[in-house]
Amino acid sequence: MQIGEVAARTELSLRTIRHYEETGLVIPSARSQGGFRLYTETDVQRLMVIRRMKPLGFTLDQMRDLLDATDRLDADGGLDGEEREALLDRVRAYQRVAAEQVEKLRVQLSRAEDFEGTLRARLEQAVPPAATGRG
């Protein structure tokens, strides 16, 4: 698929996808005869991993490291048990960091919801029912 379709599917801008290409995080699988970038489903999945990592605060180097580990695990071409376990440990470390970040975001969301509820209640107290068009 061409970059426009990939952008629509991943909800990433063309500029962002090109940036990830320039940094080596994702490389189009091919180019059309006209020189257009062509991506596969695997490329889309890679971009989705990157998209999910970004709001959790992972750096480009961390994204690259995780993608390298998962690529090597997926290829599994002659990995010995020790090497495979080391790669799995890397992925587990990222999973733990992601879980920690998710928990921090849950706390932030809870606080934000409490704050919004406080403001809503304050407004309901301050505005008489006739002024809101209710009652």
C-alpha positions in Angstrom: 0.0 0.0 0.0 1.1 3.6 -0.5 2.0 6.0 2.2 -1.4 7.8 2.1 -3.2 4.6 2.9 -0.7 3.8 5.6 -1.2 7.2 7.1 -5.0 6.7 7.1 -4.8 3.3 8.7 -2.3 4.3 11.4 -3.6 7.9 12.0 -0.1 9.2 11.6 0.7 12.1 9.3 2.8 11.6 6.1 5.5 13.8 7.7 5.6 11.6 10.8 5.9 8.4 8.7 8.6 9.9 6.6 10.4 11.0 9.9 10.3 7.4 11.2 11.6 6.3 7.8 14.5 8.8 8.0 15.4 7.6 11.6 15.3 4.0 10.4 12.4 2.9 12.5 10.4 1.8 9.5 11.6 1.2 6.0 9.1 0.8 3.1 9.2 -2.7 1.9 9.4 -1.6 -1.7 9.0 1.2 -4.2 6.7 1.4 -7.1 8.0 1.9 -10.6 7.1 5.5 -10.1 9.2 5.7 -7.0 6.3 5.7 -4.5 7.0 4.1 -1.1 5.1 0.8 -0.8 4.3 -0.6 2.6 3.2 -4.1 3.8 0.9 -5.1 6.6 4.1 -5.8 8.6 5.2 -2.2 8.1 1.8 -1.0 9.3 2.1 -3.1 12.4 5.6 -1.7 13.1 4.2 1.9 12.8 1.4 0.9 15.2 4.0 -0.2 17.8 5.8 3.1 17.4 2.5 5.0 17.7 1.6 3.2 20.9 5.1 3.7 22.4 5.2 7.5 21.8 2.6 8.6 24.3 4.2 6.4 26.9 7.4 8.5 26.7 9.6 6.0 24.9 12.5 7.5 23.0 13.3 6.8 19.4 16.3 4.7 20.5 14.1 2.7 22.8 11.6 2.1 20.0 14.4 1.0 17.7 15.7 -1.4 20.4 12.3 -2.9 21.0 11.6 -3.3 17.3 15.1 -4.9 16.9 14.3 -7.4 19.7 10.9 -8.3 18.3 12.2 -8.5 14.7 14.9 -11.0 15.8 12.4 -13.0 17.9 10.0 -13.1 14.9 12.8 -14.2 12.5 14.0 -16.8 15.0 16.6 -17.8 12.5 19.0 -19.9 14.5 18.6 -18.2 17.9 20.1 -20.3 20.7 18.2 -20.6 23.9 20.3 -18.0 25.7 20.0 -15.4 23.0 16.3 -16.0 22.7 15.9 -15.5 26.5 18.0 -12.3 26.4 15.7 -10.9 23.7 12.6 -12.0 25.7 14.1 -10.2 28.8 14.4 -7.0 26.7 10.8 -7.2 25.6 9.7 -8.0 29.2 11.6 -4.9 30.4 9.7 -2.7 27.9 6.4 -4.3 29.0 7.1 -3.4 32.6 7.9 0.2 31.8 4.7 0.4 29.6 2.7 -1.0 32.5 4.2 1.6 34.9 3.4 4.4 32.4 -0.1 3.2 32.0 -0.7 3.2 35.8 0.7 6.8 35.9 -1.7 7.8 33.2 -4.6 6.2 35.0 -3.8 8.2 38.1 -3.6 11.4 36.0 -6.9 10.6 34.3 -8.6 10.0 37.6 -7.3 13.3 38.9 -8.4 15.1 35.8 -11.9 13.5 36.0 -12.2 14.5 39.6 -11.2 18.1 38.7 -13.7 18.3 35.9 -16.4 16.9 38.2 -15.6 19.5 40.8 -15.8 22.3 38.2 -19.1 20.9 36.9 -20.6 20.8 40.4 -19.4 24.3 41.1 -21.0 25.6 37.9 -24.3 23.8 38.7 -24.3 25.4 42.1 -23.5 28.9 40.8 -26.0 29.0 37.9 -29.7 29.0 38.9 -31.9 26.4 37.1 -33.8 29.1 35.1 -30.5 30.5 33.7 -29.6 27.1 32.2 -32.9 26.7 30.4 -33.7 23.7 32.7 -36.7 23.7 35.0 
